[in-house]
């Protein structure tokens, strides 16, 4: 039998109680800002984290770019809240995973620029992410469609 104890945690001024088993806290932390409540707007940075790899690959699929140029392109495409550090971390991760190649171009007016280019593995990754996005997007569109009324079930139906 596993020893179970309880601990309290404070998140944004709210006290929560979590079960601890085998020394590990098992809980789900809500994605809320300090002053937000359930039902308010979702923090778009949380949504962005899940799609940043695909967004970066999409930005460089047609034209190579250096780091800040990729940030600018993402912001111009409507992802205004994307952070520089998040993009640079994503570039390093995609490069390490083999989805991007890089090369350095000397600059006349400043430091050399490291350009990133999508390669065959990156194109395949982007293709898979496009399919995954289409499936996920379709499911979310269906769930969020206010005109579709869910079929009501009685407790115990469908067993």
C-alpha positions in Angstrom: 0.0 0.0 0.0 1.4 3.4 -1.0 1.7 6.0 1.8 -0.4 9.0 0.9 -0.3 12.4 2.6 -1.8 15.8 1.8 0.0 19.1 1.3 -1.2 22.6 0.6 0.0 24.9 -2.2 -0.6 28.5 -2.8 -1.2 29.6 -6.4 -2.1 33.2 -7.1 -3.3 33.7 -3.6 -5.6 30.6 -3.7 -5.0 27.7 -1.4 -5.2 24.3 -2.9 -4.8 20.8 -1.4 -2.9 18.2 -3.3 -2.3 14.5 -2.7 1.3 13.3 -2.4 2.1 9.7 -3.2 5.7 8.3 -3.1 7.1 11.8 -2.6 5.7 13.2 -5.8 3.0 15.9 -6.0 0.3 14.8 -8.5 -1.8 17.8 -9.5 -3.0 19.8 -12.4 -2.2 23.5 -12.1 -4.8 25.7 -13.9 -3.4 28.1 -16.5 -4.6 31.3 -14.9 -2.8 34.6 -14.4 -2.7 36.0 -10.9 -5.8 38.2 -11.4 -7.8 36.0 -13.7 -10.8 33.8 -13.0 -12.2 30.8 -14.7 -14.2 31.9 -17.7 -12.0 34.9 -18.6 -9.8 34.9 -21.7 -7.3 32.1 -22.0 -3.7 33.2 -21.7 -2.7 33.2 -25.4 1.0 32.5 -24.5 -0.2 29.1 -23.2 -1.7 28.4 -26.6 1.4 29.6 -28.4 3.6 27.2 -26.6 1.9 24.3 -28.2 2.3 25.5 -31.8 5.5 27.5 -31.8 7.6 24.7 -33.4 5.1 24.5 -36.3 5.0 28.3 -36.6 8.7 28.6 -36.8 9.0 25.9 -39.4 6.2 27.5 -41.4 8.0 30.9 -41.3 11.3 29.4 -42.8 9.7 27.0 -45.2 10.0 29.4 -48.2 12.9 31.6 -47.2 15.8 31.3 -44.7 15.9 33.8 -41.9 18.0 34.9 -38.9 16.6 34.8 -35.4 15.1 38.3 -35.0 13.7 38.2 -38.6 11.8 35.0 -37.6 10.4 36.8 -34.5 9.4 39.7 -36.7 7.7 37.5 -39.2 5.8 35.6 -36.5 4.6 38.9 -35.0 3.6 40.2 -38.5 1.6 37.0 -39.0 -0.5 37.8 -35.9 1.5 36.2 -33.1 2.2 39.5 -31.4 2.8 38.0 -28.0 5.6 35.7 -29.1 8.7 36.3 -27.0 12.2 36.5 -28.3 13.6 34.0 -25.8 10.8 31.5 -26.7 11.7 31.7 -30.4 15.4 31.4 -29.9 14.9 28.4 -27.6 12.7 26.9 -30.3 15.3 27.5 -33.0 18.0 25.8 -30.9 15.6 22.8 -30.1 14.6 22.4 -33.8 18.3 22.7 -34.9 19.3 20.1 -32.3 16.5 17.8 -33.5 17.7 18.0 -37.0 14.7 19.9 -38.4 16.7 23.0 -39.3 20.1 23.7 -40.7 22.1 26.9 -40.0 24.8 29.0 -41.6 26.5 32.3 -40.7 26.4 35.4 -42.9 28.9 38.3 -42.3 27.2 41.6 -41.7 28.7 45.0 -42.7 27.1 47.0 -39.9 27.2 44.6 -37.0 27.7 41.1 -35.7 27.4 38.1 -38.1 23.9 36.7 -38.4 23.1 33.1 -38.0 20.5 32.1 -40.6 18.2 29.1 -40.2 16.9 27.0 -43.1 14.4 24.2 -43.1 15.7 20.8 -44.4 14.1 17.6 -45.5 13.5 16.4 -41.9 12.0 19.7 -41.0 9.7 19.6 -44.0 8.5 16.2 -42.9 8.0 17.4 -39.4 6.0 20.4 -40.6 3.9 18.1 -42.8 3.0 16.0 -39.8 2.3 19.1 -37.7 0.0 20.4 -40.4 -2.0 17.2 -40.3 -2.1 17.2 -36.5 -3.2 20.9 -36.5 -6.0 20.2 -39.0 -7.3 17.4 -36.8 -7.0 19.3 -33.6 -8.4 22.5 -35.1 -11.4 20.7 -36.5 -12.1 19.1 -33.1 -11.9 22.4 -31.3 -14.0 24.2 -33.9 -16.7 21.5 -33.4 -16.5 21.8 -29.6 -16.6 25.6 -29.6 -19.5 25.9 -32.1 -22.3 27.4 -30.2 -24.9 26.5 -32.8 -24.4 22.8 -32.2 -26.4 21.6 -29.3 -25.0 18.4 -27.7 -27.2 15.3 -27.5 -28.4 14.9 -24.0 -27.9 11.6 -22.3 -29.4 10.1 -19.2 -27.0 8.9 -16.6 -26.3 5.3 -17.3 -27.0 5.5 -21.0 -24.3 4.0 -23.3 -22.9 1.5 -20.9 
